Amino acid sequence: MSDDDIRLDNSDDAVPRWYVIQCKGGESFRAAEQLGNQDYEVFHPVLQVQKKRRGKLEWVSEPLFPYYLFIRLDRLVSNWRPIRSTRGVLKLVTFGVDLPVPVSDALVETLRQHGSPDTEDAVNVYFRAGETVEITEGPFKDLQAVFSSHKGEERAIVLLNMLHKQQRLEMPVAQLRRRD
């Protein structure tokens, strides 16, 4: 964040502004839901990522900022008291003063415009071309390969060194593990 994204002036207190809420660990989704149920305007930017669960790749939503979300309030009309006692909320973020400091509307608008894509448009972040992977099942179990590309949702192309030559091999994505 730049200095332009955080404003220290208190001019025009009646205009709704965006503030940052720090959430308890792993509870940003709960906090966003609970605040929404209390009719607060909340923005919780998320992205779709692929995670391996029980041997299968699944798309899951993860927070862009794992412990934070944005809430729109004005200093005069909004009821600030219930926020601190809302499930999942730790505190309103302050910067060296007792009052929360608003972030610029432009920052939140930029995040909204470049917000989370639909699952069909989401980028696979689990494996990237050129990354070393380990095969976890089948006849090539425990061998290392180079991830080449996806072939549909469930299949992948890997390059495996066999007989002093790189061989292209198509296999289920669920049989691959990132090599550290």
N, C-alpha and C positions, 0 to 999 in steps of 0.2 A: 504494500500500500504506500502511496505517496502522500505528501503533506496535503495535497489537494483532495485526497480521498477522505481525510479526517478533518473535520472542521471544529475549531474550538470556540467559535462565536455562538452566542445564544440569541441572536437576533431572530425575530419572528417565531416565537415559541409555539404559536398556534398552528403552524404548518407541520403536517405529519412528516417525519423523517425516519430513515432507516438506522437502526441500532444493532449491535452485535450481542448475541447471547452466547455465553459459554455453557455447554451442556456437560452433564456427568458422562463419564467414559462409556461409550457404546450406546448412549441413550438419546442421540440427536433425533432419531425418528420418533421416539416416544414424546420427546419435548415438543417437536413440531406438531404432532397430532394433538397433544393436550392443549397447546396454545391455540391451535385452530378451533378446537372444541369450545374455547372460551371467546371465540369471535375476534381473535387478534389476526392481523394480516402478517403471515409468516412466509419467508422465502428460505427454503432449505435446498440448495443446489446439490444434485446427485448425478452420478454417472453410472452407466451400465458397464460392468466388467465381467469377464468370464472367469469362473472359479471352478476348480475340480472338487467335486463332492461325491463321495462314495464311488469313485472311479468314473464319474461322468461329468462332462463340462456343462455348467449351467450359467445363464446370465443372471447376475444379481445386481441390485442397486446398492451403491456405496456413496456415502457423503463425500462431496468434493472437499469440504473442510470437516474432518471427522468429529471435532468437538464444538463446532460452531454453527449457528444459523442466524438469519437476519429477521428482525421484527420491526414493523412500521408503527410508530407511535408519535403523538404530539405531546408536548410538555404540559399543556393546559387541560385537555379534555380526556385523554386516555387514562385508564385506571392502571397504574403501574404496580400496585401492591400485590395482586395475585401472581405476578410473574415469578417472583423469587420462590414461592412455595409450590410452583407447578412441577409435577413429576418430570424428572429428566433434566430440569434446569439447575445449573449451578449458580450462575450470576449474570447480570448485565455487565458487559465489559466497560471498564473505565480506564482512562489514561491519565493517571496522576492527579485526578480531581475526584470529588465525591459523586459528581454527576456523570452519567453515561454520555459519551461523545458520539454524535451522529457520523455516519459514513456518507459519502456523496451518493446522490441518486444515480449519477452516471455510472458508478462502479457496480451497483446492484443491477442497473439496466443492462450493462455489458454482460454480466454473468447470466442474466435471463435470456438475452439474445443468443448467447453461445452456450445455452443450457444443455441439459442432458438429451442425447439423441435417443430415438426409438431403438429398440433392440435390433431391428433389421439394419439400421444405419450405424450401430455401435462398432467401434473398432476393437478387434480382438487384441487384448493386451496380455493374454496368457502366454502365447508364443509369438516370437517375431522371426522373420526370415533371417537365416544365418546363425541363429541361436543354437547352442549345443543342447540336445535333449537326450534323455535316457529312455530306452524302450522297457516298459514294465511288465509286459505279458507276451505270450506267444513264442514262436521259435527263435526270435531275436532278443529275448529277454536279457536285460542287463548290458546290452550293447549300447554304445553311444552313437548318435547320428546328428546330422545337421538339419534343423527344421527348414523346409523350403517354402511350403505354402499350404493353404487350406484348400480342400476340395469339398465344398459344401460345408454343412455345419458339423458333421460328425467325423469327417475323414481328413487326413493330412498327407502331404507328400514330404518324405524325409530323404536325405541323401546318406547312404550307409556305405562305408568303405569295406568292400569285399573283393578279394582277389586283386588287390592293388589298383582298384578302380572304384570310383564313386557310382553306386547303383541307386537309381530312383526307386523308392518303395512307397506304396500307398498303404495306409493303415488307419485304424480308428484313432482319433485324437485322444480318446480316453486311455489309450495304452502308452501315452507319452508323459514324461515328467521333466520339468525344468531341471537342468543340471547346474549345480552351484559351483 
